[in-house]
């Protein structure tokens, strides 16, 4: 996938929102082929992450607005539970399935059961792998998300603008950086990593960025189940082994806010305090605790993926399929699940730093000022 630059223009975002509204519209309660009260199963991975609660609620409410009955289930990151939940949805007569998988490689058998019953499957944000029975994929441009995470780190170090444009007269470095990746069973994690490495590796190669731990592969950086406690433990080990002589960490690439908070805890435990020596830390999902951490100077940035828009895409796909129509997609080349290239609709994401919290998160209605202030 070629490197891309994020588009920040408000006009672009507004146009996208209008397009999605048009996509999702036209099948209200009792509408043709859609709002007939048919059952749609929605399988979400866990309630332990704030974002999945918001995703589930958004999908459920938008489907119900179109007249569907919704079976929304959370599996608390337990794979057999998610498989069982999907089996029950099929047994109940679900007309379509929207699935955010825990492990994108473990659903082949239950998806075959769905296919045998002519039940279409939409992979939600996480691509389901190794199955031909995945009809569509709704997500964000995850390679670009990874680039954005890297650009936010470089911006915090004074090397580039938020869109990756080099800053004239930027410091030469070297800067010490440590790398974290997402869960190896989540297809998105490799896209985030590849996007970030597309930006960071040239600077690692020329010595501008130095990984003191030497842990520079995805396998070394991966964090199973995106677990913040696991990230904290790994960061503690890295600090003990590589920074106990007084060497300072300047930046940490983190792919998710929960991981970022674990990293912050490890740094605090090692004696770091917010100020000039505090590392630049990236993130993703604009979770409320991490937005507050950005306000407090603990986390430098997060990536905002508007779950309301993602829900609109998934709902529009389900509605179109059940009407016998072709859902709108904008990518038919990049998301190969190992068996097929899954037609996809990819949304844009935005970098959030302290200076644009109000513009991006409050003005859009995603969080209120009171919620952020706590």
KETOR-832370 format. One line per 4 residues: number of its first residue (from 0); their letters; for each residue x, y, z of C-alpha. Coordinates in steps of 0.1 Angstrom, whole numbers, plus 5000, padded with zeros to 4 digits. Layout:
N
NUM = a = X:Y:Z ~ ...
//
This chain:
374
0 = xxxx = 5000:5000:5000 ~ 5014:5034:4991 ~ 5020:5060:5017 ~ 4992:5085:5020
4 = xxxx = 4987:5118:5036 ~ 4957:5125:5059 ~ 4933:5151:5047 ~ 4923:5176:5074
8 = xxxx = 4900:5198:5054 ~ 4866:5203:5071 ~ 4849:5203:5037 ~ 4862:5168:5031
12 = xxxx = 4849:5155:5064 ~ 4816:5172:5059 ~ 4812:5157:5025 ~ 4820:5123:5039
16 = xxxx = 4794:5127:5066 ~ 4768:5137:5040 ~ 4777:5107:5019 ~ 4774:5083:5048
20 = xxxx = 4740:5098:5058 ~ 4728:5093:5023 ~ 4741:5057:5023 ~ 4724:5049:5056
24 = xxxx = 4691:5066:5047 ~ 4661:5055:5027 ~ 4650:5025:5047 ~ 4632:5037:5078
28 = xxxx = 4609:5016:5100 ~ 4589:4994:5078 ~ 4609:5004:5047 ~ 4614:4982:5017
32 = xxxx = 4636:4951:5025 ~ 4651:4968:5055 ~ 4631:4981:5085 ~ 4608:4950:5087
36 = xxxx = 4618:4941:5122 ~ 4643:4915:5109 ~ 4670:4903:5134 ~ 4706:4914:5129
40 = xxxx = 4733:4899:5151 ~ 4761:4923:5163 ~ 4791:4906:5179 ~ 4816:4929:5198
44 = xxxx = 4848:4917:5214 ~ 4847:4932:5249 ~ 4833:4959:5272 ~ 4868:4964:5288
48 = xxxx = 4876:4990:5262 ~ 4855:5021:5261 ~ 4855:5023:5224 ~ 4838:4989:5219
52 = xxxx = 4809:5000:5241 ~ 4804:5031:5220 ~ 4807:5010:5188 ~ 4781:4985:5200
56 = xxxx = 4757:5012:5211 ~ 4761:5032:5179 ~ 4754:5002:5157 ~ 4725:4990:5178
60 = xxxx = 4708:5024:5179 ~ 4712:5030:5142 ~ 4699:4996:5132 ~ 4669:5001:5155
64 = xxxx = 4662:5035:5139 ~ 4659:5016:5106 ~ 4634:4991:5121 ~ 4657:4962:5128
68 = xxxx = 4657:4940:5159 ~ 4692:4938:5172 ~ 4710:4910:5192 ~ 4741:4928:5206
72 = xxxx = 4766:4906:5224 ~ 4800:4912:5240 ~ 4824:4883:5245 ~ 4848:4898:5270
76 = xxxx = 4878:4888:5248 ~ 4869:4851:5251 ~ 4870:4834:5217 ~ 4847:4804:5225
80 = xxxx = 4822:4828:5240 ~ 4821:4848:5208 ~ 4818:4817:5187 ~ 4789:4806:5208
84 = xxxx = 4772:4840:5207 ~ 4774:4840:5169 ~ 4760:4804:5168 ~ 4731:4816:5189
88 = xxxx = 4724:4845:5166 ~ 4723:4822:5136 ~ 4699:4798:5155 ~ 4677:4828:5164
92 = xxxx = 4673:4835:5127 ~ 4696:4865:5122 ~ 4693:4880:5087 ~ 4728:4894:5088
96 = xxxx = 4758:4895:5111 ~ 4781:4924:5120 ~ 4812:4910:5137 ~ 4841:4927:5154
100 = xxxx = 4862:4896:5160 ~ 4884:4889:5190 ~ 4907:4867:5169 ~ 4902:4872:5132
104 = xxxx = 4914:4837:5124 ~ 4891:4816:5146 ~ 4856:4820:5130 ~ 4858:4799:5099
108 = xxxx = 4835:4772:5111 ~ 4808:4794:5125 ~ 4809:4816:5094 ~ 4804:4785:5072
112 = xxxx = 4773:4778:5092 ~ 4762:4813:5085 ~ 4769:4809:5048 ~ 4749:4777:5047
116 = xxxx = 4720:4797:5059 ~ 4726:4825:5034 ~ 4734:4850:5062 ~ 4757:4878:5050
120 = xxxx = 4786:4888:5072 ~ 4801:4922:5076 ~ 4835:4924:5093 ~ 4834:4954:5116
124 = xxxx = 4868:4973:5120 ~ 4887:4941:5124 ~ 4891:4920:5093 ~ 4881:4884:5097
128 = xxxx = 4908:4862:5082 ~ 4910:4828:5065 ~ 4873:4826:5055 ~ 4856:4830:5022
132 = xxxx = 4824:4838:5040 ~ 4831:4874:5047 ~ 4811:4896:5024 ~ 4822:4931:5033
136 = xxxx = 4845:4950:5056 ~ 4839:4984:5073 ~ 4869:5001:5089 ~ 4893:5030:5087
140 = xxxx = 4924:5033:5066 ~ 4945:5015:5091 ~ 4978:5020:5073 ~ 4972:5057:5074
144 = xxxx = 4963:5054:5111 ~ 4997:5039:5117 ~ 5013:5067:5098 ~ 4994:5092:5119
148 = xxxx = 5006:5076:5151 ~ 5042:5079:5138 ~ 5037:5115:5126 ~ 5023:5125:5160
152 = xxxx = 5054:5111:5177 ~ 5076:5130:5153 ~ 5055:5162:5158 ~ 5060:5159:5196
156 = xxxx = 5098:5156:5190 ~ 5097:5187:5168 ~ 5107:5169:5137 ~ 5075:5171:5115
160 = xxxx = 5041:5187:5113 ~ 5012:5165:5121 ~ 5008:5155:5085 ~ 5044:5144:5083
164 = xxxx = 5058:5175:5066 ~ 5094:5180:5078 ~ 5100:5211:5100 ~ 5128:5233:5088
168 = xxxx = 5155:5236:5114 ~ 5143:5206:5133 ~ 5166:5191:5160 ~ 5190:5165:5147
172 = xxxx = 5186:5140:5175 ~ 5193:5113:5182 ~ 5161:5105:5201 ~ 5155:5073:5220
176 = xxxx = 5123:5057:5211 ~ 5106:5024:5221 ~ 5080:5006:5200 ~ 5047:4990:5209
180 = xxxx = 5024:4971:5186 ~ 4989:4958:5189 ~ 4976:4922:5193 ~ 4990:4897:5168
184 = xxxx = 4956:4881:5164 ~ 4941:4914:5152 ~ 4947:4920:5115 ~ 4945:4957:5121
188 = xxxx = 4976:4956:5143 ~ 4999:4948:5114 ~ 4984:4976:5093 ~ 4991:5001:5121
192 = xxxx = 5026:4987:5125 ~ 5034:4988:5088 ~ 5021:5024:5085 ~ 5041:5035:5115
196 = xxxx = 5073:5018:5102 ~ 5068:5034:5068 ~ 5074:5067:5086 ~ 5098:5057:5114
200 = xxxx = 5122:5032:5098 ~ 5140:5057:5076 ~ 5148:5078:5107 ~ 5158:5046:5126
204 = xxxx = 5181:5037:5097 ~ 5198:5071:5096 ~ 5202:5073:5134 ~ 5178:5101:5141
208 = xxxx = 5157:5076:5162 ~ 5174:5049:5183 ~ 5156:5019:5198 ~ 5178:5012:5229
212 = xxxx = 5161:4979:5236 ~ 5167:4967:5201 ~ 5131:4954:5200 ~ 5122:4966:5165
216 = xxxx = 5101:4937:5151 ~ 5064:4934:5152 ~ 5067:4901:5171 ~ 5089:4918:5198
220 = xxxx = 5066:4948:5201 ~ 5032:4930:5199 ~ 5008:4933:5229 ~ 4983:4904:5231
224 = xxxx = 4947:4914:5234 ~ 4959:4951:5234 ~ 4963:4946:5272 ~ 4974:4977:5291
228 = xxxx = 4988:4957:5320 ~ 5010:4936:5296 ~ 5022:4968:5280 ~ 5031:4983:5314
232 = xxxx = 5050:4951:5324 ~ 5070:4952:5291 ~ 5077:4989:5294 ~ 5090:4983:5330
236 = xxxx = 5113:4956:5317 ~ 5126:4978:5289 ~ 5133:5006:5313 ~ 5151:4983:5338
240 = xxxx = 5172:4967:5311 ~ 5181:4997:5290 ~ 5176:5029:5308 ~ 5186:5023:5344
244 = xxxx = 5219:5041:5338 ~ 5201:5074:5334 ~ 5195:5073:5297 ~ 5162:5089:5289
248 = xxxx = 5133:5077:5268 ~ 5123:5105:5244 ~ 5093:5089:5227 ~ 5071:5058:5227
252 = xxxx = 5051:5046:5197 ~ 5018:5032:5212 ~ 4990:5019:5189 ~ 4962:5022:5214
256 = xxxx = 4952:5044:5243 ~ 4949:5015:5268 ~ 4985:5005:5260 ~ 4995:5042:5263
260 = xxxx = 4981:5043:5298 ~ 5001:5012:5308 ~ 5032:5028:5294 ~ 5025:5060:5314
264 = xxxx = 5022:5040:5346 ~ 5055:5023:5339 ~ 5072:5056:5333 ~ 5058:5071:5365
268 = xxxx = 5069:5040:5384 ~ 5105:5045:5370 ~ 5106:5081:5383 ~ 5096:5100:5352
272 = xxxx = 5074:5131:5358 ~ 5055:5153:5334 ~ 5078:5181:5322 ~ 5106:5187:5297
276 = xxxx = 5120:5152:5301 ~ 5086:5134:5297 ~ 5085:5112:5266 ~ 5062:5118:5236
280 = xxxx = 5035:5090:5236 ~ 5011:5083:5208 ~ 4977:5064:5211 ~ 4945:5056:5193
284 = xxxx = 4907:5057:5199 ~ 4903:5090:5218 ~ 4892:5072:5249 ~ 4881:5096:5276
288 = xxxx = 4909:5088:5301 ~ 4935:5093:5274 ~ 4919:5126:5263 ~ 4923:5137:5299
292 = xxxx = 4959:5124:5298 ~ 4965:5146:5268 ~ 4951:5176:5286 ~ 4974:5167:5315
296 = xxxx = 5005:5164:5293 ~ 5009:5126:5300 ~ 5000:5115:5265 ~ 5009:5136:5235
300 = xxxx = 4983:5124:5210 ~ 4956:5099:5201 ~ 4940:5090:5168 ~ 4902:5098:5166
304 = xxxx = 4882:5072:5147 ~ 4846:5083:5148 ~ 4827:5052:5158 ~ 4794:5069:5148
308 = xxxx = 4805:5071:5112 ~ 4818:5036:5113 ~ 4784:5024:5126 ~ 4767:5043:5097
312 = xxxx = 4788:5024:5072 ~ 4781:4990:5087 ~ 4744:4997:5090 ~ 4743:5010:5054
316 = xxxx = 4760:4978:5042 ~ 4736:4955:5061 ~ 4706:4975:5049 ~ 4717:4974:5013
320 = xxxx = 4725:4937:5013 ~ 4690:4929:5027 ~ 4675:4950:5000 ~ 4694:4930:4974
324 = xxxx = 4715:4960:4966 ~ 4753:4963:4964 ~ 4768:4982:4994 ~ 4790:5011:4986
328 = xxxx = 4828:5003:4989 ~ 4859:5024:4982 ~ 4886:4998:4984 ~ 4887:4965:4966
332 = xxxx = 4925:4958:4966 ~ 4941:4961:5000 ~ 4923:4938:5024 ~ 4932:4903:5016
336 = xxxx = 4920:4879:5044 ~ 4941:4850:5032 ~ 4913:4835:5011 ~ 4898:4865:4993
340 = xxxx = 4901:4903:4989 ~ 4872:4916:5010 ~ 4854:4946:4995 ~ 4858:4974:5020
344 = xxxx = 4847:5009:5030 ~ 4875:5028:5047 ~ 4869:5060:5067 ~ 4894:5087:5075
348 = xxxx = 4908:5093:5110 ~ 4922:5124:5127 ~ 4952:5131:5149 ~ 4942:5147:5182
352 = xxxx = 4967:5167:5203 ~ 4960:5191:5231 ~ 4956:5221:5209 ~ 4927:5206:5188
356 = xxxx = 4908:5186:5214 ~ 4879:5211:5213 ~ 4878:5214:5175 ~ 4879:5176:5168
360 = xxxx = 4862:5160:5198 ~ 4840:5186:5215 ~ 4827:5204:5185 ~ 4818:5171:5168
364 = xxxx = 4798:5161:5199 ~ 4819:5130:5206 ~ 4829:5142:5241 ~ 4817:5172:5260
368 = xxxx = 4839:5197:5279 ~ 4824:5185:5312 ~ 4832:5149:5304 ~ 4868:5158:5295
372 = xx = 4872:5179:5327 ~ 4859:5149:5347
//
